[in-house]
Amino acid sequence: MTNMEVKFGTIKKVSLSQAVADKVLRFIKEGHLSVGDKLPPERELCQTFGVSRTSLREGISSLTHMGILETVRGSGVFVRRGSPGAVFQKKLESLHLSKKNILDLIEFREGLELFIGELACRNATAEDMAKLEQLIDRMEQSPESDRTFSDEDVEFHKELASASHNEYVILVYESILPFVQNWVQAREEVIEPKVVATLHREIVQGIRWGSIKKVKAALDEHFDHMRWILQSISEEE
């Protein structure tokens, strides 16, 4: 059994090219493959995934068309240098959290989380809901716990993205989480955990009810609160 096989696991459903693509994409996202790395040979990947060569090639081809992988004739398949994900991450890392960029981040999150909320209304499982509610409970207790409020807040939003069950949404959202955490950590003294926890409960309740309208209203209130915190700090400075 190869190291690749241990980390990937076999695909248990009928051999689907999309399942192959999703597995490879997750492997890249988790850092097991980096930009410039070569994928194992076809035969090894087919054995690892438990799929046919045709399904493997179709999955690899879809990632190639997306600009994530590239095939070098006579050499193999590589994680592409300058792939959209790598370029996006590099651009994010170059940003400084000025007031303008913070407002841009809030605006971006607002649109993205509304979409996440819509997907979660359709796709969230009972297990997802239980995790979200547990995180809210911990958030209310964070002043007395070992973890900080920002730890619990970021974990909540990460789990909210996961409840969408859309790998690309999760990938994009996780790429901005370090900026979200930095923003919250810098403002923990003026953030009231129980207020934020209440806003989070309203979001989760909307998802539980399958009400996109309620989710939108809760998210509007949540991001209005964030803008209010930013404005309050700016007035004091």
C-alpha positions in Angstrom: 0.0 0.0 0.0 1.5 3.3 -1.0 1.6 6.5 1.0 -0.8 8.1 -1.6 -3.2 5.2 -1.0 -3.3 5.7 2.7 -4.1 9.4 2.4 -6.6 9.2 -0.4 -8.5 6.0 0.3 -10.4 4.2 -2.5 -13.5 5.6 -4.1 -16.3 3.4 -3.0 -19.0 4.4 -5.5 -19.1 3.5 -9.2 -16.0 5.0 -10.9 -16.9 8.6 -11.6 -14.5 11.0 -13.1 -15.8 13.8 -10.9 -15.0 11.7 -7.8 -11.4 11.4 -9.0 -11.2 15.2 -9.6 -12.6 15.9 -6.2 -10.1 13.6 -4.5 -7.1 15.1 -6.3 -8.4 18.6 -5.6 -8.7 17.9 -1.9 -5.3 16.3 -1.8 -3.8 19.6 -3.2 -5.9 21.7 -0.9 -4.7 19.8 2.2 -1.0 20.3 1.1 -0.1 16.7 0.2 0.6 17.9 -3.3 2.2 21.3 -4.0 2.6 23.5 -7.1 5.1 21.7 -9.4 4.7 18.3 -7.9 4.2 15.3 -10.2 1.3 13.0 -9.8 1.9 9.3 -9.4 1.7 7.1 -12.5 -1.7 6.2 -14.0 -1.5 2.6 -12.9 -0.8 3.5 -9.3 -3.6 6.1 -9.2 -6.1 3.6 -10.7 -5.2 1.1 -8.0 -5.3 3.7 -5.2 -8.7 5.1 -6.3 -10.1 1.8 -7.4 -11.3 3.2 -10.7 -10.8 2.5 -14.4 -8.1 4.2 -16.5 -10.9 5.9 -18.5 -12.5 7.5 -15.4 -9.0 8.5 -14.1 -8.1 10.2 -17.4 -11.5 12.0 -17.5 -11.0 13.3 -13.9 -7.4 14.4 -14.6 -8.6 16.1 -17.9 -11.2 18.1 -16.1 -8.6 19.5 -13.7 -6.3 20.2 -16.6 -9.0 22.2 -18.3 -9.5 24.2 -15.1 -5.8 25.1 -15.1 -5.1 23.2 -11.9 -3.0 20.4 -13.5 -0.9 20.3 -16.6 0.3 17.3 -18.7 3.9 17.5 -19.9 4.4 15.0 -22.8 6.9 12.4 -21.9 7.1 13.5 -18.3 3.7 13.1 -16.6 1.0 15.2 -14.9 2.0 18.0 -12.6 0.3 20.5 -10.3 0.4 23.6 -12.5 2.6 26.5 -11.6 0.5 29.7 -11.5 -2.7 27.8 -11.3 -5.8 29.8 -10.4 -5.7 28.6 -6.8 -2.1 29.5 -6.3 -2.4 32.9 -8.0 -5.5 33.6 -5.8 -3.7 32.6 -2.6 -0.6 34.7 -3.5 -2.8 37.8 -4.2 -4.6 37.3 -0.9 -1.3 37.1 1.0 -0.2 40.4 -0.5 -3.2 42.3 0.8 -2.9 44.4 4.0 -5.9 44.8 6.2 -6.4 48.6 5.7 -9.9 49.9 6.4 -10.7 49.8 2.7 -9.6 46.2 2.4 -11.5 45.2 5.6 -14.7 46.7 4.1 -14.0 44.8 0.9 -13.5 41.6 2.9 -16.8 42.1 4.7 -18.6 42.8 1.4 -17.0 39.7 -0.1 -17.9 37.5 2.9 -21.4 38.8 2.9 -22.1 37.7 -0.7 -20.3 34.4 -0.2 -21.9 33.5 3.1 -25.4 34.2 1.7 -24.6 31.7 -1.1 -23.2 29.3 1.5 -26.4 29.8 3.5 -28.6 28.9 0.5 -26.6 25.8 -0.2 -26.7 24.8 3.5 -30.5 25.2 3.5 -30.5 22.4 0.9 -27.6 20.3 1.8 -26.9 20.5 5.5 -27.2 17.3 7.5 -28.3 16.7 11.0 -24.6 16.2 11.9 -23.7 19.6 10.4 -26.5 21.3 12.4 -25.3 19.6 15.6 -21.7 20.8 15.0 -22.8 24.4 14.4 -24.9 24.5 17.5 -22.1 23.0 19.6 -19.7 25.7 18.3 -22.2 28.4 19.3 -22.4 27.0 22.8 -18.6 27.0 23.0 -18.5 30.5 21.7 -20.6 31.7 24.6 -18.2 30.1 27.0 -15.0 31.1 25.3 -14.0 33.7 28.0 -13.7 30.9 30.5 -12.2 28.3 28.1 -8.7 27.7 26.8 -9.7 28.6 23.2 -10.2 32.3 22.3 -13.4 33.8 20.9 -11.7 34.2 17.5 -10.8 30.5 17.4 -14.5 29.6 18.0 -15.8 32.2 15.5 -13.5 31.1 12.7 -14.3 27.4 13.4 -18.1 28.3 13.2 -17.7 29.9 9.8 -15.5 27.1 8.6 -18.1 24.6 9.6 -20.9 26.7 8.0 -19.0 26.6 4.7 -18.6 22.8 5.1 -22.4 22.5 5.5 -22.7 23.7 1.9 -21.2 20.4 0.8 -19.6 22.2 -2.2 -15.9 21.6 -2.4 -15.1 24.8 -4.4 -17.0 27.0 -2.0 -15.2 25.4 0.9 -11.8 25.9 -0.9 -12.4 29.6 -1.5 -13.8 30.3 2.0 -10.9 28.5 3.8 -8.5 30.7 1.8 -9.8 33.8 3.5 -10.1 32.4 7.0 -6.7 33.7 8.2 -7.8 37.2 7.3 -11.1 36.7 9.1 -9.3 35.5 12.2 -6.8 38.4 12.2 -9.7 40.8 12.0 -11.5 39.2 14.9 -8.4 38.8 17.1 -7.6 42.5 16.7 -11.0 43.5 17.9 -11.8 40.9 20.6 -11.8 43.6 23.3 -14.8 45.3 21.7 -16.7 42.3 20.5 -19.3 40.8 22.8 -19.3 37.0 22.3 -22.9 36.5 23.4 -24.1 39.1 20.9 -22.3 37.4 18.0 -23.4 34.0 19.3 -27.0 35.1 19.2 -26.5 36.3 15.6 -25.0 33.0 14.7 -27.9 31.1 16.3 -30.3 33.0 14.0 -28.3 32.0 11.0 -28.4 28.3 12.1 -32.1 28.5 12.9 -32.8 29.7 9.4 -30.8 26.8 7.9 -32.6 24.3 10.1 -35.9 25.7 8.9 -34.7 25.7 5.3 -35.6 29.4 5.1 -33.3 31.3 2.8 -35.2 34.5 3.7 -34.5 34.0 7.4 -30.8 33.2 6.7 -30.4 36.3 4.6 -32.0 38.5 7.3 -29.7 37.0 10.0 -26.6 37.5 7.8 -27.6 41.1 7.0 -27.8 41.7 10.7 -24.5 39.9 11.3 -22.5 42.0 8.8 -24.2 45.2 9.8 -22.9 44.5 13.3 -19.4 44.0 11.9 -19.5 47.3 10.0 -20.7 49.0 13.2 -17.7 47.5 15.2 -15.4 48.8 12.5 -17.0 52.2 12.4 -16.9 52.5 16.2 -13.1 51.7 16.3 -12.4 54.2 13.5 -14.2 56.9 15.4 -12.1 56.3 18.5 -8.8 56.3 16.6 
